[in-house]
Amino acid sequence: MIGKQDGRRPAGELEAGVMAALWAAGEAMTPERVRRALDPEPARTTVATILSRLHEKGLVGRERSGRGYAYFPVRDAQDAQGLTARRMHRELERDSDRGTVLARFVDQLSADDERLLRELLDAGDQ
């Protein structure tokens, strides 16, 4: 996805934002508290749906809080990079022309990121 063509966030961006809010809080949060931590604030029902999906995926746990639930991450914040990497793989798998996708990705890297990628690839060859 290139951007917010219809005003919606790109796939996975909201899940990542919700996880970031939970990691930053360091304690269980209700959907309303999570919603207020996001910018821009999505609809309450959207956040509740995302939290429910994250719970089904095993990425967050939940505990009773009043009539609803408060959610907390079951993995630490260092797993954020793993979530991002999995999203990148899913996006790559959506396109049949992997070479072109990867070439365009590399073309858009900053000089520092390109240098880092080269170092990582070289280290993997050893």
C-alpha positions as CSV (number, residue, x, y, z in Angstrom):
1,M,0.0,0.0,0.0
2,I,1.3,3.4,-0.9
3,G,-0.6,5.5,1.6
4,K,-3.9,6.7,3.0
5,Q,-5.8,6.9,-0.2
6,D,-9.2,6.7,1.4
7,G,-8.3,8.2,4.8
8,R,-7.5,4.8,6.3
9,R,-4.2,3.8,7.7
10,P,-2.0,1.3,5.7
11,A,-2.4,-2.3,6.6
12,G,-0.8,-3.2,9.9
13,E,-0.1,0.4,10.9
14,L,-2.9,0.5,13.5
15,E,-1.9,-2.8,15.0
16,A,1.6,-1.5,15.3
17,G,0.4,1.7,16.9
18,V,-1.8,-0.2,19.4
19,M,1.2,-2.5,20.4
20,A,3.4,0.5,20.8
21,A,0.9,2.2,23.1
22,L,0.6,-1.0,25.2
23,W,4.4,-1.3,25.4
24,A,4.8,2.3,26.3
25,A,2.2,2.1,29.1
26,G,3.8,-0.7,30.9
27,E,0.5,-1.8,32.3
28,A,-2.9,-3.2,31.1
29,M,-5.0,-0.6,29.2
30,T,-8.6,-0.5,28.3
31,P,-9.6,0.0,24.7
32,E,-10.5,3.6,25.5
33,R,-7.1,4.4,27.0
34,V,-5.4,2.8,24.0
35,R,-7.6,4.9,21.7
36,R,-6.6,8.1,23.5
37,A,-2.9,7.1,23.1
38,L,-3.1,7.0,19.3
39,D,-2.9,9.9,17.0
40,P,-5.2,10.4,15.2
41,E,-7.6,8.8,17.5
42,P,-9.5,6.0,15.7
43,A,-13.1,5.0,16.5
44,R,-13.6,3.1,19.8
45,T,-15.0,0.1,18.0
46,T,-12.0,0.0,15.7
47,V,-9.6,-0.1,18.6
48,A,-11.7,-2.8,20.3
49,T,-11.6,-4.9,17.1
50,I,-7.8,-4.5,16.8
51,L,-7.3,-5.5,20.4
52,S,-9.6,-8.5,20.0
53,R,-7.6,-9.6,16.9
54,L,-4.3,-9.1,18.6
55,H,-5.6,-11.3,21.5
56,E,-6.7,-14.0,19.0
57,K,-3.2,-13.9,17.5
58,G,-1.7,-14.4,21.0
59,L,0.1,-11.0,20.9
60,V,-1.8,-9.5,23.8
61,G,-3.4,-10.9,26.9
62,R,-6.4,-9.5,28.7
63,E,-7.8,-9.2,32.2
64,R,-11.2,-8.2,33.4
65,S,-11.7,-4.5,34.0
66,G,-15.2,-3.5,34.9
67,R,-17.6,-4.9,32.3
68,G,-14.8,-5.2,29.7
69,Y,-11.2,-6.0,29.4
70,A,-7.8,-4.3,29.8
71,Y,-5.1,-5.5,27.5
72,F,-1.4,-6.0,27.9
73,P,1.4,-7.2,25.6
74,V,2.5,-10.8,26.1
75,R,5.9,-10.1,24.5
76,D,8.3,-7.3,25.3
77,A,8.8,-4.2,23.2
78,Q,11.9,-5.8,21.5
79,D,9.4,-8.0,19.6
80,A,8.2,-4.9,17.7
81,Q,11.0,-5.4,15.2
82,G,9.8,-8.9,14.6
83,L,6.2,-7.7,14.0
84,T,7.5,-5.2,11.5
85,A,9.6,-7.8,9.7
86,R,6.6,-10.1,9.5
87,R,4.5,-7.3,8.0
88,M,7.2,-6.6,5.4
89,H,7.2,-10.3,4.5
90,R,3.4,-10.4,4.1
91,E,3.6,-7.3,1.8
92,L,6.3,-8.9,-0.3
93,E,4.4,-12.1,-0.6
94,R,1.3,-10.2,-2.0
95,D,3.2,-9.3,-5.2
96,S,4.2,-11.9,-7.8
97,D,7.2,-9.7,-9.0
98,R,9.4,-9.9,-5.9
99,G,12.4,-8.6,-7.8
100,T,10.7,-5.4,-8.8
101,V,9.3,-4.9,-5.3
102,L,12.7,-5.4,-3.6
103,A,14.4,-3.2,-6.2
104,R,12.0,-0.3,-5.5
105,F,12.4,-0.9,-1.8
106,V,16.1,-0.6,-2.0
107,D,15.9,2.4,-4.4
108,Q,13.9,4.3,-1.7
109,L,16.4,3.5,1.2
110,S,18.5,6.3,2.6
111,A,22.2,6.1,2.1
112,D,22.6,5.0,5.8
113,D,19.9,2.3,5.5
114,E,21.4,1.1,2.3
115,R,24.8,0.8,3.9
116,L,23.3,-1.1,6.9
117,L,21.5,-3.5,4.5
118,R,24.7,-4.2,2.7
119,E,26.5,-4.9,6.0
120,L,23.7,-7.3,7.0
121,L,23.7,-9.1,3.7
122,D,27.5,-9.4,3.8
123,A,27.4,-10.7,7.3
124,G,24.9,-13.3,6.3
125,D,27.2,-14.6,3.5
126,Q,29.9,-15.4,5.9
